[in-house]
Amino acid sequence: MSDALESRDPHCLFCKIVSKEIPAAEVARTEGAIVFKDVHPKAPTHLLVVPLRHAANLGEFTATAANHEVGDLFALASKMGREAGGDGYRIVVNEGPDAGQTVFHLHLHVLAGRAMSWPPG
């Protein structure tokens, strides 16, 4: 975890959640990520899976991460989706402002607990 704290952005909301400066409804924590409930849920289950080290988006994360780190992040999101129950779940990554990204620290949304429509947006 010390590497994650060393790579944090002091102005980033999610970095402050990772370091527990700001409280969050934490669901799980691994060596590389934290999972917490979204404060503005869009489904009965709406979790955020956030890497402990700061990367603004998926492109930046994949450029600097080992392949297993990317895989571990998505595996954790999938585990959270399966544990949510129901007949399925959705994992969403918003990349950039035009895609709806508002916090510029990579995060995966895990949505479950209701039927999802397509296209999503």
ZILIN-V768334 format. One record per backbone hydrogen bond with DSSP energy under -1.0 kcal/mol. NH is the residue of the N-H (numbers start at 1). CO is the residue of the C=O. E is the energy in kcal/mol with one decimal. If there is no record, write none. Layout:
NH CO E
NH CO E
This chain:
5 1 -2.3
6 2 -2.1
7 3 -1.3
8 5 -1.1
12 9 -2.0
16 12 -1.9
17 13 -1.5
18 14 -2.8
19 15 -2.1
20 17 -1.2
21 16 -2.3
22 16 -1.6
26 24 -2.0
27 35 -3.4
28 35 -1.6
30 33 -3.0
34 50 -2.5
35 28 -3.0
36 48 -2.0
37 25 -2.0
38 46 -2.9
45 112 -2.6
47 110 -2.4
48 36 -3.1
49 108 -2.6
50 34 -2.9
52 32 -2.6
61 57 -2.5
62 58 -3.0
63 59 -1.4
65 61 -1.9
69 66 -1.2
70 66 -1.4
71 67 -2.3
72 68 -3.1
73 69 -1.9
74 70 -2.0
75 71 -2.7
76 72 -2.3
77 73 -1.9
78 74 -2.4
79 75 -2.3
80 76 -2.4
81 77 -2.1
82 78 -2.6
83 79 -2.3
84 80 -1.1
85 82 -1.2
90 111 -2.7
92 109 -2.3
99 96 -1.1
100 97 -1.5
101 96 -2.2
105 103 -1.5
106 55 -3.5
108 49 -2.5
109 92 -3.1
110 47 -2.8
111 90 -2.9
112 45 -2.2
